[in-house]
Amino acid sequence: MPMPVLSSAALLRLVLLAAPLDASALSAPSGCVSGTSHLELTEDTHGEAHAVCIHPGLSTSFLFDTKVERVELAGRERFRVMEDETGLALVPTRALTQGARVPMTVFFQDGMTPASARFLLVVHPSEAARQVEVTRQPRPPASCGEGEQQARAEARQCQEDKARLEARCSGQVGLLGLLAQGLLGADGIDSKDIGKSVTSRPGNTLTSSKARSYRSATARMEDGREVVRLSVELNLKNTGSTPWTLAGAVLVGPEGEEWKVLGAWQREPILPGKSGRIGVEVEMDEQEARGTFSLKLRSQEASGGGDFFDGVTFP
């Protein structure tokens, strides 16, 4: 049986769920690089400490264009370290807390300038630099040309994506934005009470007392795909000893596939022993939005695997 169309008040609540989380909660610490990066050392910059994101349990590799003599790493016992002549891999343990900054200096064998490289390892709540490539010689012109072409292509892609999103939304937000994208059709937005089916995994800091999911109308994209917007609202109780602030979320599908949320909402941190509401929103192909999902929430205050809630379904 189709779900009834929501009232104006319920629709407004769904729009509020899509309000973005404070940017400071989702962004990396200042100057902290993640992903794969290339660092070129010069005589002018070798004394600088280059900030690199790390995260407990995730490996970060450093590759050098010359042999390494030794590595000085503060609090080495808090890492698992694997070294060879031209590189090393670090896996931080949970003894490191979010926001901690660990200095590391790498010394080279050949005696050329610069003789060392300094890094500042910054513990990020969710991200880690996977690979940092370090060279002390200018890259060949061909390599520079390739990098410039890639940067231009990425910038062009960003501009195209921005223009496409602006065209889809017609510059509107909230209900008008959904309407402009074709997501607010004749059937409106369906909702479903999933409070009884959503379960909190053992070891979670949070437990769920109420839960509701939402599904927009289906919209056909320019490439022919049919997509829907999905949202989950949870009422959560903090059973831990510290406040809990939402730092990010991922929806995990039946086969392990993941969708990062488009937006996340939380009014204020959930204090120990207290309850609070959060909301997240994702977009996916209409055919993928079937079945039972798990929602993974990451906290700004704590490191580790996060809190998992199983049994999430949509109307």
ROVEXTI-684951 format. One record per residue (C-alpha): x, y, z; residue in three letters; chain; residue number from 0. Coordinates in steps of 0.25 Angstrom, whole numbers, plus 5000, padded with zeros to 4 digits. Last residue first. Layout:
! residues N
X; Y; Z; ALA; A; NUM .
...
END
This chain:
! residues 315
5037; 5015; 5007; PRO; A; 314 .
5052; 5013; 5011; PHE; A; 313 .
5059; 5003; 5020; THR; A; 312 .
5069; 5003; 5031; VAL; A; 311 .
5071; 4990; 5038; GLY; A; 310 .
5085; 4992; 5044; ASP; A; 309 .
5091; 5004; 5052; PHE; A; 308 .
5106; 5005; 5053; PHE; A; 307 .
5114; 5015; 5061; ASP; A; 306 .
5128; 5019; 5058; GLY; A; 305 .
5140; 5010; 5054; GLY; A; 304 .
5150; 5017; 5063; GLY; A; 303 .
5153; 5031; 5067; SER; A; 302 .
5144; 5040; 5076; ALA; A; 301 .
5140; 5054; 5078; GLU; A; 300 .
5135; 5057; 5064; GLN; A; 299 .
5127; 5045; 5063; SER; A; 298 .
5125; 5036; 5051; ARG; A; 297 .
5112; 5030; 5048; LEU; A; 296 .
5110; 5017; 5039; LYS; A; 295 .
5096; 5014; 5034; LEU; A; 294 .
5093; 5000; 5030; SER; A; 293 .
5083; 4997; 5018; PHE; A; 292 .
5072; 4987; 5015; THR; A; 291 .
5066; 4986; 5002; GLY; A; 290 .
5063; 4996; 4990; ARG; A; 289 .
5069; 5009; 4987; ALA; A; 288 .
5078; 5003; 4977; GLU; A; 287 .
5067; 5002; 4966; GLN; A; 286 .
5064; 5017; 4968; GLU; A; 285 .
5079; 5021; 4966; ASP; A; 284 .
5084; 5028; 4978; MET; A; 283 .
5084; 5042; 4986; GLU; A; 282 .
5087; 5042; 5001; VAL; A; 281 .
5082; 5050; 5013; GLU; A; 280 .
5085; 5050; 5028; VAL; A; 279 .
5077; 5054; 5040; GLY; A; 278 .
5081; 5055; 5055; ILE; A; 277 .
5073; 5056; 5067; ARG; A; 276 .
5077; 5057; 5082; GLY; A; 275 .
5077; 5049; 5095; SER; A; 274 .
5084; 5050; 5108; LYS; A; 273 .
5092; 5041; 5117; GLY; A; 272 .
5105; 5048; 5112; PRO; A; 271 .
5102; 5060; 5104; LEU; A; 270 .
5097; 5060; 5090; ILE; A; 269 .
5104; 5071; 5082; PRO; A; 268 .
5095; 5082; 5076; GLU; A; 267 .
5084; 5083; 5065; ARG; A; 266 .
5089; 5072; 5056; GLN; A; 265 .
5088; 5071; 5041; TRP; A; 264 .
5095; 5064; 5030; ALA; A; 263 .
5096; 5066; 5015; GLY; A; 262 .
5099; 5059; 5003; LEU; A; 261 .
5103; 5046; 5010; VAL; A; 260 .
5114; 5037; 5005; LYS; A; 259 .
5108; 5024; 4998; TRP; A; 258 .
5115; 5011; 5001; GLU; A; 257 .
5114; 4997; 4994; GLU; A; 256 .
5115; 4985; 5004; GLY; A; 255 .
5105; 4976; 4997; GLU; A; 254 .
5093; 4980; 5005; PRO; A; 253 .
5096; 4995; 5004; GLY; A; 252 .
5104; 5004; 5014; VAL; A; 251 .
5100; 5018; 5016; LEU; A; 250 .
5112; 5027; 5021; VAL; A; 249 .
5112; 5038; 5031; ALA; A; 248 .
5121; 5049; 5036; GLY; A; 247 .
5125; 5057; 5048; ALA; A; 246 .
5113; 5056; 5057; LEU; A; 245 .
5116; 5062; 5070; THR; A; 244 .
5115; 5053; 5083; TRP; A; 243 .
5118; 5058; 5097; PRO; A; 242 .
5127; 5049; 5106; THR; A; 241 .
5124; 5038; 5116; SER; A; 240 .
5116; 5029; 5106; GLY; A; 239 .
5102; 5024; 5106; THR; A; 238 .
5098; 5036; 5097; ASN; A; 237 .
5083; 5034; 5093; LYS; A; 236 .
5079; 5035; 5078; LEU; A; 235 .
5066; 5040; 5071; ASN; A; 234 .
5069; 5037; 5057; LEU; A; 233 .
5064; 5043; 5044; GLU; A; 232 .
5068; 5036; 5030; VAL; A; 231 .
5067; 5043; 5017; SER; A; 230 .
5066; 5037; 5003; LEU; A; 229 .
5066; 5045; 4990; ARG; A; 228 .
5063; 5038; 4977; VAL; A; 227 .
5069; 5036; 4964; VAL; A; 226 .
5065; 5031; 4950; GLU; A; 225 .
5077; 5031; 4940; ARG; A; 224 .
5075; 5035; 4926; GLY; A; 223 .
5088; 5043; 4925; ASP; A; 222 .
5080; 5056; 4926; GLU; A; 221 .
5074; 5051; 4939; MET; A; 220 .
5060; 5045; 4942; ARG; A; 219 .
5054; 5049; 4955; ALA; A; 218 .
5047; 5039; 4965; THR; A; 217 .
5039; 5045; 4976; ALA; A; 216 .
5045; 5047; 4989; SER; A; 215 .
5047; 5036; 5000; ARG; A; 214 .
5048; 5038; 5015; TYR; A; 213 .
5052; 5029; 5027; SER; A; 212 .
5048; 5030; 5041; ARG; A; 211 .
5055; 5025; 5054; ALA; A; 210 .
5052; 5026; 5069; LYS; A; 209 .
5059; 5020; 5081; SER; A; 208 .
5073; 5018; 5075; SER; A; 207 .
5085; 5015; 5084; THR; A; 206 .
5098; 5022; 5083; LEU; A; 205 .
5112; 5019; 5088; THR; A; 204 .
5112; 5006; 5080; ASN; A; 203 .
5119; 4994; 5085; GLY; A; 202 .
5108; 4984; 5081; PRO; A; 201 .
5101; 4989; 5068; ARG; A; 200 .
5089; 4998; 5070; SER; A; 199 .
5076; 4993; 5063; THR; A; 198 .
5066; 4999; 5053; VAL; A; 197 .
5054; 4990; 5051; SER; A; 196 .
5045; 4996; 5062; LYS; A; 195 .
5048; 5011; 5059; GLY; A; 194 .
5046; 5009; 5044; ILE; A; 193 .
5034; 5018; 5043; ASP; A; 192 .
5032; 5021; 5028; LYS; A; 191 .
5031; 5034; 5020; SER; A; 190 .
5027; 5037; 5006; ASP; A; 189 .
5030; 5050; 4999; ILE; A; 188 .
5020; 5056; 4989; GLY; A; 187 .
5012; 5046; 4980; ASP; A; 186 .
5010; 5057; 4969; ALA; A; 185 .
5025; 5060; 4969; GLY; A; 184 .
5035; 5067; 4978; LEU; A; 183 .
5048; 5061; 4972; LEU; A; 182 .
5047; 5067; 4959; GLY; A; 181 .
5060; 5075; 4961; GLN; A; 180 .
5052; 5089; 4961; ALA; A; 179 .
5042; 5083; 4971; LEU; A; 178 .
5053; 5078; 4981; LEU; A; 177 .
5060; 5092; 4980; GLY; A; 176 .
5046; 5099; 4982; LEU; A; 175 .
5045; 5090; 4995; LEU; A; 174 .
5058; 5095; 5000; GLY; A; 173 .
5067; 5102; 4991; VAL; A; 172 .
5066; 5109; 4977; GLN; A; 171 .
5077; 5113; 4968; GLY; A; 170 .
5070; 5106; 4956; SER; A; 169 .
5072; 5093; 4964; CYS; A; 168 .
5076; 5085; 4952; ARG; A; 167 .
5083; 5096; 4945; ALA; A; 166 .
5091; 5100; 4957; GLU; A; 165 .
5095; 5085; 4958; LEU; A; 164 .
5099; 5084; 4944; ARG; A; 163 .
5107; 5097; 4945; ALA; A; 162 .
5115; 5092; 4957; LYS; A; 161 .
5118; 5079; 4951; ASP; A; 160 .
5123; 5086; 4938; GLU; A; 159 .
5132; 5095; 4946; GLN; A; 158 .
5137; 5083; 4955; CYS; A; 157 .
5140; 5076; 4942; GLN; A; 156 .
5148; 5088; 4936; ARG; A; 155 .
5156; 5089; 4949; ALA; A; 154 .
5159; 5074; 4948; GLU; A; 153 .
5163; 5075; 4934; ALA; A; 152 .
5172; 5087; 4937; ARG; A; 151 .
5179; 5080; 4948; ALA; A; 150 .
5181; 5067; 4939; GLN; A; 149 .
5187; 5076; 4928; GLN; A; 148 .
5196; 5083; 4938; GLU; A; 147 .
5200; 5069; 4944; GLY; A; 146 .
5203; 5064; 4930; GLU; A; 145 .
5212; 5076; 4926; GLY; A; 144 .
5219; 5075; 4939; CYS; A; 143 .
5222; 5060; 4936; SER; A; 142 .
5227; 5064; 4922; ALA; A; 141 .
5236; 5075; 4928; PRO; A; 140 .
5243; 5065; 4937; PRO; A; 139 .
5240; 5067; 4952; ARG; A; 138 .
5250; 5076; 4959; PRO; A; 137 .
5259; 5069; 4969; GLN; A; 136 .
5257; 5066; 4984; ARG; A; 135 .
5245; 5057; 4983; THR; A; 134 .
5234; 5052; 4993; VAL; A; 133 .
5222; 5044; 4989; GLU; A; 132 .
5212; 5044; 5000; VAL; A; 131 .
5202; 5032; 5000; GLN; A; 130 .
5189; 5028; 5007; ARG; A; 129 .
5187; 5042; 5014; ALA; A; 128 .
5177; 5038; 5025; ALA; A; 127 .
5162; 5042; 5027; GLU; A; 126 .
5152; 5040; 5038; SER; A; 125 .
5154; 5048; 5051; PRO; A; 124 .
5168; 5053; 5046; HIS; A; 123 .
5181; 5051; 5054; VAL; A; 122 .
5191; 5061; 5049; VAL; A; 121 .
5205; 5056; 5046; LEU; A; 120 .
5214; 5068; 5045; LEU; A; 119 .
5225; 5065; 5035; PHE; A; 118 .
5240; 5069; 5033; ARG; A; 117 .
5249; 5065; 5022; ALA; A; 116 .
5264; 5063; 5023; SER; A; 115 .
5277; 5066; 5016; ALA; A; 114 .
5272; 5077; 5006; PRO; A; 113 .
5282; 5077; 5000; THR; A; 112 .
5290; 5065; 4997; MET; A; 111 .
5297; 5056; 5007; GLY; A; 110 .
5293; 5043; 5000; ASP; A; 109 .
5287; 5036; 5012; GLN; A; 108 .
5274; 5044; 5015; PHE; A; 107 .
5268; 5048; 5028; PHE; A; 106 .
5253; 5047; 5031; VAL; A; 105 .
5247; 5056; 5042; THR; A; 104 .
5234; 5053; 5049; MET; A; 103 .
5225; 5062; 5058; PRO; A; 102 .
5212; 5057; 5064; VAL; A; 101 .
5200; 5066; 5064; ARG; A; 100 .
5188; 5061; 5072; ALA; A; 99 .
5174; 5066; 5067; GLY; A; 98 .
5167; 5053; 5070; GLN; A; 97 .
5174; 5044; 5080; THR; A; 96 .
5186; 5035; 5078; LEU; A; 95 .
5186; 5022; 5086; ALA; A; 94 .
5176; 5017; 5076; ARG; A; 93 .
5188; 5012; 5068; THR; A; 92 .
5194; 5019; 5056; PRO; A; 91 .
5199; 5011; 5044; VAL; A; 90 .
5211; 5016; 5037; LEU; A; 89 .
5218; 5012; 5024; ALA; A; 88 .
5232; 5015; 5021; LEU; A; 87 .
5240; 5018; 5008; GLY; A; 86 .
5253; 5017; 5000; THR; A; 85 .
5262; 5008; 5008; GLU; A; 84 .
5251; 5000; 5015; ASP; A; 83 .
5242; 5003; 5027; GLU; A; 82 .
5229; 4997; 5033; MET; A; 81 .
5224; 5005; 5046; VAL; A; 80 .
5213; 5001; 5055; ARG; A; 79 .
5210; 5014; 5063; PHE; A; 78 .
5208; 5018; 5077; ARG; A; 77 .
5221; 5013; 5081; GLU; A; 76 .
5228; 5023; 5072; ARG; A; 75 .
5224; 5034; 5081; GLY; A; 74 .
5231; 5045; 5073; ALA; A; 73 .
5237; 5039; 5060; LEU; A; 72 .
5251; 5041; 5056; GLU; A; 71 .
5254; 5033; 5043; VAL; A; 70 .
5268; 5029; 5039; ARG; A; 69 .
5277; 5028; 5027; GLU; A; 68 .
5266; 5028; 5016; VAL; A; 67 .
5271; 5025; 5001; LYS; A; 66 .
5266; 5034; 4990; THR; A; 65 .
5254; 5037; 4982; ASP; A; 64 .
5245; 5036; 4994; PHE; A; 63 .
5232; 5029; 4997; LEU; A; 62 .
5223; 5031; 5010; PHE; A; 61 .
5212; 5022; 5012; SER; A; 60 .
5200; 5024; 5021; THR; A; 59 .
5192; 5012; 5027; SER; A; 58 .
5179; 5013; 5034; LEU; A; 57 .
5176; 5007; 5047; GLY; A; 56 .
5176; 5021; 5055; PRO; A; 55 .
5175; 5032; 5045; HIS; A; 54 .
5186; 5041; 5039; ILE; A; 53 .
5186; 5054; 5031; CYS; A; 52 .
5199; 5060; 5027; VAL; A; 51 .
5204; 5074; 5031; ALA; A; 50 .
5218; 5078; 5024; HIS; A; 49 .
5228; 5083; 5034; ALA; A; 48 .
5236; 5094; 5027; GLU; A; 47 .
5251; 5093; 5028; GLY; A; 46 .
5252; 5088; 5014; HIS; A; 45 .
5245; 5099; 5008; THR; A; 44 .
5256; 5109; 5002; ASP; A; 43 .
5266; 5098; 4999; GLU; A; 42 .
5255; 5091; 4991; THR; A; 41 .
5246; 5078; 4994; LEU; A; 40 .
5235; 5074; 4984; GLU; A; 39 .
5223; 5068; 4991; LEU; A; 38 .
5213; 5059; 4983; HIS; A; 37 .
5200; 5055; 4989; SER; A; 36 .
5191; 5043; 4990; THR; A; 35 .
5178; 5044; 4998; GLY; A; 34 .
5179; 5054; 5010; SER; A; 33 .
5186; 5067; 5013; VAL; A; 32 .
5185; 5075; 5026; CYS; A; 31 .
5187; 5090; 5025; GLY; A; 30 .
5175; 5093; 5035; SER; A; 29 .
5169; 5080; 5041; PRO; A; 28 .
5160; 5073; 5031; ALA; A; 27 .
5146; 5077; 5028; SER; A; 26 .
5133; 5071; 5033; LEU; A; 25 .
5131; 5077; 5047; ALA; A; 24 .
5137; 5090; 5043; SER; A; 23 .
5126; 5091; 5032; ALA; A; 22 .
5115; 5091; 5042; ASP; A; 21 .
5105; 5081; 5037; LEU; A; 20 .
5098; 5084; 5025; PRO; A; 19 .
5082; 5086; 5025; ALA; A; 18 .
5076; 5073; 5018; ALA; A; 17 .
5069; 5070; 5031; LEU; A; 16 .
5062; 5084; 5030; LEU; A; 15 .
5056; 5080; 5017; VAL; A; 14 .
5050; 5067; 5023; LEU; A; 13 .
5044; 5076; 5035; ARG; A; 12 .
5038; 5085; 5025; LEU; A; 11 .
5031; 5073; 5018; LEU; A; 10 .
5026; 5068; 5031; ALA; A; 9 .
5020; 5082; 5034; ALA; A; 8 .
5014; 5083; 5020; SER; A; 7 .
5007; 5069; 5022; SER; A; 6 .
5013; 5057; 5016; LEU; A; 5 .
5007; 5049; 5005; VAL; A; 4 .
5002; 5036; 5009; PRO; A; 3 .
5010; 5023; 5008; MET; A; 2 .
5006; 5014; 4996; PRO; A; 1 .
5000; 5000; 5000; MET; A; 0 .
END
